[in-house]
Amino acid sequence: MLSILRKKLKQGIEKISRKVSSTRIIREEDLEDALWDFEVSLLEGDVAQEVAEKIISDVKASLVGRKGPVRKLLLDTIRKSLLEIVSVEPLEIKPRKKPWVVLFLGFNGSGKTTSVAKFGKILRDSGFSVVFAAADTFRAAAIEQLKVHGQTLGIRVISQGYGSDPAAVVYDAINHAKSRGVDAVLVDTAGRSHSNRNLMEELRKIVRVGKPDLKVLVIDSLTGNDVVEQVRLFDGAVGVDAFVFTKFDVCEKGGSVLSALFTLKRPVLFLSSGQGYDEVLEFDPKAFVDNLINTEK
């Protein structure tokens, strides 16, 4: 995983190091060509423009006025810059009230329903009781998929029919949890497309009715620079409290993770690395950056 972005970083580091390997004082113009190529490489690794500009700016500020060779300084600067981007406060994964309502957001295909199921198992295995709310009533298949997960995990699924009011489903699930002392309600929602205004209005209604304690944006790790638009869209509409990044096991670029965390400093609930319920990873910012900067790989 992350092999392409790691390769892009390594190539950039080597090129800049060679460019300024002399012992004279480094001037800004000495770095122009190498930094331009480095920025292009970052963009090719799905790093958003704003993120690439931050890294380039940090490198320039660190190197200008120094004497070469500067490879170690360059490595340390890029590592520090990346850590500043991805370092966020970890999220304590446990219900803070009863019922604890967690809303999962994201576009179709991002992996919301599977993420709901995985988080349900995490909570259940930690001794908490859980119900699922099948609030993606736009697709009958989504309701059935969540029911299959619920049956497999032994978790009750609250649902209505295809085309029903998703906010009503959430209302029913919360009342069910209250009446039975259930610890957590995990809500699956519809995705539709990037420009669907009805989706955002639907999500706002769910938020008004359900008053979720945590709103989790599920992002496909293979998403390109479009991730910035996704983050801003959902955060502007209903607010985003945390991220889940799916398909992380097959993510070769990794720029979407950097871009999302740069755009919105929010904790990562977990990384999803496959279809199995136990295929989840804790997001460790330092390990993530060390993996990218390990130029021996």
TORKOL-4160 file (C-alpha; in steps of 0.2 Angstrom, whole numbers, padded with zeros to 4 digits, m for minus):
297
<pt num="1" X="0000" Y="0000" Z="0000"/>
<pt num="2" X="0005" Y="0018" Z="m0003"/>
<pt num="3" X="0019" Y="0012" Z="m0015"/>
<pt num="4" X="0016" Y="0025" Z="m0029"/>
<pt num="5" X="0016" Y="0040" Z="m0017"/>
<pt num="6" X="0031" Y="0033" Z="m0008"/>
<pt num="7" X="0040" Y="0032" Z="m0025"/>
<pt num="8" X="0035" Y="0049" Z="m0029"/>
<pt num="9" X="0042" Y="0056" Z="m0013"/>
<pt num="10" X="0058" Y="0046" Z="m0015"/>
<pt num="11" X="0061" Y="0053" Z="m0032"/>
<pt num="12" X="0058" Y="0071" Z="m0027"/>
<pt num="13" X="0070" Y="0069" Z="m0012"/>
<pt num="14" X="0083" Y="0062" Z="m0023"/>
<pt num="15" X="0081" Y="0075" Z="m0037"/>
<pt num="16" X="0081" Y="0090" Z="m0025"/>
<pt num="17" X="0096" Y="0082" Z="m0015"/>
<pt num="18" X="0106" Y="0081" Z="m0031"/>
<pt num="19" X="0101" Y="0098" Z="m0037"/>
<pt num="20" X="0109" Y="0106" Z="m0021"/>
<pt num="21" X="0123" Y="0095" Z="m0018"/>
<pt num="22" X="0136" Y="0108" Z="m0019"/>
<pt num="23" X="0143" Y="0117" Z="m0004"/>
<pt num="24" X="0138" Y="0135" Z="m0009"/>
<pt num="25" X="0123" Y="0143" Z="m0001"/>
<pt num="26" X="0106" Y="0138" Z="m0008"/>
<pt num="27" X="0096" Y="0151" Z="m0017"/>
<pt num="28" X="0078" Y="0150" Z="m0021"/>
<pt num="29" X="0081" Y="0149" Z="m0040"/>
<pt num="30" X="0092" Y="0134" Z="m0037"/>
<pt num="31" X="0077" Y="0124" Z="m0031"/>
<pt num="32" X="0064" Y="0130" Z="m0044"/>
<pt num="33" X="0065" Y="0116" Z="m0057"/>
<pt num="34" X="0067" Y="0102" Z="m0044"/>
<pt num="35" X="0052" Y="0109" Z="m0033"/>
<pt num="36" X="0041" Y="0111" Z="m0049"/>
<pt num="37" X="0044" Y="0093" Z="m0053"/>
<pt num="38" X="0042" Y="0087" Z="m0035"/>
<pt num="39" X="0025" Y="0097" Z="m0035"/>
<pt num="40" X="0019" Y="0088" Z="m0051"/>
<pt num="41" X="0024" Y="0071" Z="m0043"/>
<pt num="42" X="0014" Y="0075" Z="m0028"/>
<pt num="43" X="m0001" Y="0079" Z="m0038"/>
<pt num="44" X="0001" Y="0063" Z="m0048"/>
<pt num="45" X="0000" Y="0054" Z="m0031"/>
<pt num="46" X="m0017" Y="0061" Z="m0028"/>
<pt num="47" X="m0011" Y="0074" Z="m0016"/>
<pt num="48" X="m0022" Y="0090" Z="m0017"/>
<pt num="49" X="m0015" Y="0106" Z="m0024"/>
<pt num="50" X="m0016" Y="0115" Z="m0007"/>
<pt num="51" X="m0007" Y="0100" Z="0002"/>
<pt num="52" X="0007" Y="0100" Z="m0012"/>
<pt num="53" X="0009" Y="0118" Z="m0010"/>
<pt num="54" X="0011" Y="0117" Z="0009"/>
<pt num="55" X="0025" Y="0103" Z="0007"/>
<pt num="56" X="0034" Y="0113" Z="m0006"/>
<pt num="57" X="0033" Y="0129" Z="0004"/>
<pt num="58" X="0040" Y="0120" Z="0020"/>
<pt num="59" X="0054" Y="0113" Z="0009"/>
<pt num="60" X="0059" Y="0130" Z="0002"/>
<pt num="61" X="0059" Y="0138" Z="0019"/>
<pt num="62" X="0070" Y="0125" Z="0026"/>
<pt num="63" X="0083" Y="0124" Z="0012"/>
<pt num="64" X="0085" Y="0142" Z="0006"/>
<pt num="65" X="0100" Y="0150" Z="0014"/>
<pt num="66" X="0108" Y="0133" Z="0019"/>
<pt num="67" X="0123" Y="0124" Z="0012"/>
<pt num="68" X="0122" Y="0107" Z="0003"/>
<pt num="69" X="0122" Y="0093" Z="0005"/>
<pt num="70" X="0105" Y="0093" Z="0013"/>
<pt num="71" X="0097" Y="0076" Z="0011"/>
<pt num="72" X="0095" Y="0073" Z="0029"/>
<pt num="73" X="0087" Y="0090" Z="0032"/>
<pt num="74" X="0076" Y="0088" Z="0017"/>
<pt num="75" X="0070" Y="0071" Z="0024"/>
<pt num="76" X="0067" Y="0078" Z="0041"/>
<pt num="77" X="0057" Y="0093" Z="0033"/>
<pt num="78" X="0046" Y="0083" Z="0023"/>
<pt num="79" X="0043" Y="0071" Z="0037"/>
<pt num="80" X="0038" Y="0085" Z="0049"/>
<pt num="81" X="0027" Y="0093" Z="0035"/>
<pt num="82" X="0018" Y="0077" Z="0033"/>
<pt num="83" X="0016" Y="0074" Z="0052"/>
<pt num="84" X="0008" Y="0092" Z="0053"/>
<pt num="85" X="m0005" Y="0087" Z="0040"/>
<pt num="86" X="m0010" Y="0070" Z="0047"/>
<pt num="87" X="m0008" Y="0072" Z="0066"/>
<pt num="88" X="m0025" Y="0073" Z="0074"/>
<pt num="89" X="m0031" Y="0069" Z="0091"/>
<pt num="90" X="m0037" Y="0050" Z="0092"/>
<pt num="91" X="m0055" Y="0047" Z="0094"/>
<pt num="92" X="m0060" Y="0037" Z="0109"/>
<pt num="93" X="m0071" Y="0023" Z="0103"/>
<pt num="94" X="m0085" Y="0020" Z="0115"/>
<pt num="95" X="m0102" Y="0027" Z="0118"/>
<pt num="96" X="m0103" Y="0043" Z="0128"/>
<pt num="97" X="m0121" Y="0042" Z="0131"/>
<pt num="98" X="m0136" Y="0030" Z="0129"/>
<pt num="99" X="m0140" Y="0028" Z="0115"/>
<pt num="100" X="m0125" Y="0035" Z="0106"/>
<pt num="101" X="m0130" Y="0039" Z="0089"/>
<pt num="102" X="m0117" Y="0038" Z="0075"/>
<pt num="103" X="m0121" Y="0043" Z="0057"/>
<pt num="104" X="m0111" Y="0037" Z="0043"/>
<pt num="105" X="m0110" Y="0048" Z="0027"/>
<pt num="106" X="m0102" Y="0046" Z="0010"/>
<pt num="107" X="m0106" Y="0044" Z="m0008"/>
<pt num="108" X="m0112" Y="0027" Z="m0016"/>
<pt num="109" X="m0097" Y="0015" Z="m0017"/>
<pt num="110" X="m0087" Y="0022" Z="m0003"/>
<pt num="111" X="m0090" Y="0007" Z="0008"/>
<pt num="112" X="m0103" Y="0015" Z="0021"/>
<pt num="113" X="m0113" Y="0000" Z="0024"/>
<pt num="114" X="m0098" Y="m0012" Z="0027"/>
<pt num="115" X="m0090" Y="0002" Z="0038"/>
<pt num="116" X="m0106" Y="0002" Z="0048"/>
<pt num="117" X="m0105" Y="m0017" Z="0050"/>
<pt num="118" X="m0087" Y="m0016" Z="0055"/>
<pt num="119" X="m0089" Y="m0003" Z="0068"/>
<pt num="120" X="m0104" Y="m0012" Z="0075"/>
<pt num="121" X="m0093" Y="m0028" Z="0078"/>
<pt num="122" X="m0080" Y="m0017" Z="0086"/>
<pt num="123" X="m0093" Y="m0010" Z="0098"/>
<pt num="124" X="m0101" Y="m0027" Z="0101"/>
<pt num="125" X="m0084" Y="m0035" Z="0104"/>
<pt num="126" X="m0080" Y="m0022" Z="0117"/>
<pt num="127" X="m0096" Y="m0026" Z="0127"/>
<pt num="128" X="m0108" Y="m0013" Z="0120"/>
<pt num="129" X="m0126" Y="m0017" Z="0113"/>
<pt num="130" X="m0129" Y="m0010" Z="0096"/>
<pt num="131" X="m0143" Y="m0008" Z="0083"/>
<pt num="132" X="m0142" Y="m0003" Z="0065"/>
<pt num="133" X="m0153" Y="0009" Z="0056"/>
<pt num="134" X="m0156" Y="0006" Z="0038"/>
<pt num="135" X="m0158" Y="0024" Z="0033"/>
<pt num="136" X="m0152" Y="0022" Z="0015"/>
<pt num="137" X="m0170" Y="0019" Z="0008"/>
<pt num="138" X="m0165" Y="0025" Z="m0009"/>
<pt num="139" X="m0159" Y="0008" Z="m0013"/>
<pt num="140" X="m0168" Y="m0008" Z="m0008"/>
<pt num="141" X="m0151" Y="m0017" Z="m0010"/>
<pt num="142" X="m0143" Y="m0006" Z="0003"/>
<pt num="143" X="m0157" Y="m0011" Z="0016"/>
<pt num="144" X="m0155" Y="m0030" Z="0012"/>
<pt num="145" X="m0136" Y="m0028" Z="0013"/>
<pt num="146" X="m0137" Y="m0021" Z="0030"/>
<pt num="147" X="m0149" Y="m0034" Z="0036"/>
<pt num="148" X="m0137" Y="m0048" Z="0030"/>
<pt num="149" X="m0123" Y="m0040" Z="0040"/>
<pt num="150" X="m0135" Y="m0038" Z="0055"/>
<pt num="151" X="m0140" Y="m0056" Z="0054"/>
<pt num="152" X="m0122" Y="m0062" Z="0052"/>
<pt num="153" X="m0116" Y="m0051" Z="0067"/>
<pt num="154" X="m0132" Y="m0054" Z="0078"/>
<pt num="155" X="m0136" Y="m0036" Z="0078"/>
<pt num="156" X="m0154" Y="m0030" Z="0076"/>
<pt num="157" X="m0158" Y="m0019" Z="0060"/>
<pt num="158" X="m0172" Y="m0006" Z="0061"/>
<pt num="159" X="m0179" Y="m0003" Z="0044"/>
<pt num="160" X="m0194" Y="0002" Z="0034"/>
<pt num="161" X="m0198" Y="m0001" Z="0016"/>
<pt num="162" X="m0189" Y="0005" Z="0000"/>
<pt num="163" X="m0193" Y="0024" Z="m0003"/>
<pt num="164" X="m0198" Y="0027" Z="0015"/>
<pt num="165" X="m0193" Y="0043" Z="0025"/>
<pt num="166" X="m0175" Y="0039" Z="0031"/>
<pt num="167" X="m0177" Y="0051" Z="0045"/>
<pt num="168" X="m0192" Y="0041" Z="0051"/>
<pt num="169" X="m0181" Y="0025" Z="0051"/>
<pt num="170" X="m0168" Y="0034" Z="0062"/>
<pt num="171" X="m0182" Y="0040" Z="0074"/>
<pt num="172" X="m0188" Y="0022" Z="0075"/>
<pt num="173" X="m0171" Y="0016" Z="0079"/>
<pt num="174" X="m0167" Y="0028" Z="0092"/>
<pt num="175" X="m0184" Y="0025" Z="0101"/>
<pt num="176" X="m0180" Y="0006" Z="0100"/>
<pt num="177" X="m0163" Y="0009" Z="0108"/>
<pt num="178" X="m0171" Y="0020" Z="0122"/>
<pt num="179" X="m0184" Y="0008" Z="0126"/>
<pt num="180" X="m0172" Y="m0007" Z="0127"/>
<pt num="181" X="m0157" Y="0002" Z="0134"/>
<pt num="182" X="m0146" Y="m0001" Z="0119"/>
<pt num="183" X="m0129" Y="0008" Z="0120"/>
<pt num="184" X="m0127" Y="0013" Z="0102"/>
<pt num="185" X="m0137" Y="0016" Z="0086"/>
<pt num="186" X="m0127" Y="0016" Z="0070"/>
<pt num="187" X="m0135" Y="0024" Z="0055"/>
<pt num="188" X="m0132" Y="0019" Z="0037"/>
<pt num="189" X="m0137" Y="0033" Z="0024"/>
<pt num="190" X="m0139" Y="0035" Z="0006"/>
<pt num="191" X="m0125" Y="0041" Z="m0006"/>
<pt num="192" X="m0132" Y="0046" Z="m0023"/>
<pt num="193" X="m0120" Y="0058" Z="m0033"/>
<pt num="194" X="m0109" Y="0073" Z="m0029"/>
<pt num="195" X="m0122" Y="0086" Z="m0035"/>
<pt num="196" X="m0138" Y="0079" Z="m0028"/>
<pt num="197" X="m0146" Y="0093" Z="m0018"/>
<pt num="198" X="m0160" Y="0081" Z="m0012"/>
<pt num="199" X="m0147" Y="0070" Z="m0004"/>
<pt num="200" X="m0140" Y="0085" Z="0007"/>
<pt num="201" X="m0158" Y="0090" Z="0012"/>
<pt num="202" X="m0161" Y="0072" Z="0017"/>
<pt num="203" X="m0146" Y="0072" Z="0027"/>
<pt num="204" X="m0150" Y="0088" Z="0036"/>
<pt num="205" X="m0167" Y="0081" Z="0040"/>
<pt num="206" X="m0159" Y="0065" Z="0048"/>
<pt num="207" X="m0147" Y="0076" Z="0058"/>
<pt num="208" X="m0162" Y="0087" Z="0064"/>
<pt num="209" X="m0172" Y="0072" Z="0069"/>
<pt num="210" X="m0158" Y="0060" Z="0075"/>
<pt num="211" X="m0146" Y="0073" Z="0083"/>
<pt num="212" X="m0131" Y="0061" Z="0080"/>
<pt num="213" X="m0117" Y="0062" Z="0092"/>
<pt num="214" X="m0104" Y="0058" Z="0079"/>
<pt num="215" X="m0105" Y="0060" Z="0060"/>
<pt num="216" X="m0092" Y="0050" Z="0051"/>
<pt num="217" X="m0088" Y="0053" Z="0033"/>
<pt num="218" X="m0083" Y="0037" Z="0024"/>
<pt num="219" X="m0070" Y="0040" Z="0010"/>
<pt num="220" X="m0064" Y="0028" Z="m0003"/>
<pt num="221" X="m0045" Y="0029" Z="m0002"/>
<pt num="222" X="m0044" Y="0027" Z="m0021"/>
<pt num="223" X="m0053" Y="0043" Z="m0023"/>
<pt num="224" X="m0042" Y="0056" Z="m0031"/>
<pt num="225" X="m0041" Y="0075" Z="m0029"/>
<pt num="226" X="m0060" Y="0075" Z="m0029"/>
<pt num="227" X="m0059" Y="0070" Z="m0010"/>
<pt num="228" X="m0057" Y="0089" Z="m0006"/>
<pt num="229" X="m0074" Y="0093" Z="m0014"/>
<pt num="230" X="m0082" Y="0078" Z="m0004"/>
<pt num="231" X="m0075" Y="0083" Z="0012"/>
<pt num="232" X="m0081" Y="0102" Z="0010"/>
<pt num="233" X="m0098" Y="0097" Z="0003"/>
<pt num="234" X="m0102" Y="0085" Z="0018"/>
<pt num="235" X="m0095" Y="0096" Z="0031"/>
<pt num="236" X="m0104" Y="0111" Z="0024"/>
<pt num="237" X="m0120" Y="0102" Z="0024"/>
<pt num="238" X="m0121" Y="0093" Z="0040"/>
<pt num="239" X="m0103" Y="0093" Z="0048"/>
<pt num="240" X="m0090" Y="0080" Z="0049"/>
<pt num="241" X="m0083" Y="0074" Z="0065"/>
<pt num="242" X="m0072" Y="0059" Z="0060"/>
<pt num="243" X="m0066" Y="0049" Z="0045"/>
<pt num="244" X="m0066" Y="0031" Z="0039"/>
<pt num="245" X="m0054" Y="0027" Z="0024"/>
<pt num="246" X="m0059" Y="0011" Z="0015"/>
<pt num="247" X="m0050" Y="0000" Z="0003"/>
<pt num="248" X="m0034" Y="0005" Z="0012"/>
<pt num="249" X="m0026" Y="m0012" Z="0008"/>
<pt num="250" X="m0026" Y="m0008" Z="m0011"/>
<pt num="251" X="m0022" Y="0011" Z="m0009"/>
<pt num="252" X="m0006" Y="0014" Z="m0019"/>
<pt num="253" X="m0006" Y="0033" Z="m0019"/>
<pt num="254" X="m0013" Y="0038" Z="m0002"/>
<pt num="255" X="m0015" Y="0056" Z="m0007"/>
<pt num="256" X="m0033" Y="0056" Z="m0003"/>
<pt num="257" X="m0029" Y="0053" Z="0016"/>
<pt num="258" X="m0017" Y="0068" Z="0016"/>
<pt num="259" X="m0029" Y="0079" Z="0007"/>
<pt num="260" X="m0044" Y="0075" Z="0018"/>
<pt num="261" X="m0035" Y="0077" Z="0034"/>
<pt num="262" X="m0027" Y="0093" Z="0028"/>
<pt num="263" X="m0044" Y="0100" Z="0022"/>
<pt num="264" X="m0052" Y="0095" Z="0039"/>
<pt num="265" X="m0043" Y="0091" Z="0054"/>
<pt num="266" X="m0054" Y="0077" Z="0061"/>
<pt num="267" X="m0049" Y="0060" Z="0069"/>
<pt num="268" X="m0049" Y="0044" Z="0059"/>
<pt num="269" X="m0061" Y="0031" Z="0067"/>
<pt num="270" X="m0052" Y="0017" Z="0058"/>
<pt num="271" X="m0044" Y="0012" Z="0041"/>
<pt num="272" X="m0054" Y="m0002" Z="0032"/>
<pt num="273" X="m0042" Y="m0014" Z="0024"/>
<pt num="274" X="m0054" Y="m0027" Z="0016"/>
<pt num="275" X="m0071" Y="m0035" Z="0017"/>
<pt num="276" X="m0069" Y="m0045" Z="0032"/>
<pt num="277" X="m0077" Y="m0038" Z="0048"/>
<pt num="278" X="m0060" Y="m0039" Z="0057"/>
<pt num="279" X="m0050" Y="m0031" Z="0043"/>
<pt num="280" X="m0048" Y="m0014" Z="0051"/>
<pt num="281" X="m0033" Y="m0004" Z="0056"/>
<pt num="282" X="m0030" Y="0009" Z="0068"/>
<pt num="283" X="m0023" Y="0025" Z="0060"/>
<pt num="284" X="m0006" Y="0029" Z="0067"/>
<pt num="285" X="0000" Y="0046" Z="0060"/>
<pt num="286" X="0018" Y="0043" Z="0064"/>
<pt num="287" X="0018" Y="0025" Z="0056"/>
<pt num="288" X="0008" Y="0032" Z="0041"/>
<pt num="289" X="0022" Y="0045" Z="0038"/>
<pt num="290" X="0036" Y="0034" Z="0042"/>
<pt num="291" X="0029" Y="0022" Z="0028"/>
<pt num="292" X="0029" Y="0036" Z="0016"/>
<pt num="293" X="0046" Y="0042" Z="0020"/>
<pt num="294" X="0055" Y="0025" Z="0021"/>
<pt num="295" X="0066" Y="0028" Z="0005"/>
<pt num="296" X="0073" Y="0010" Z="0007"/>
<pt num="297" X="0057" Y="0003" Z="0001"/>
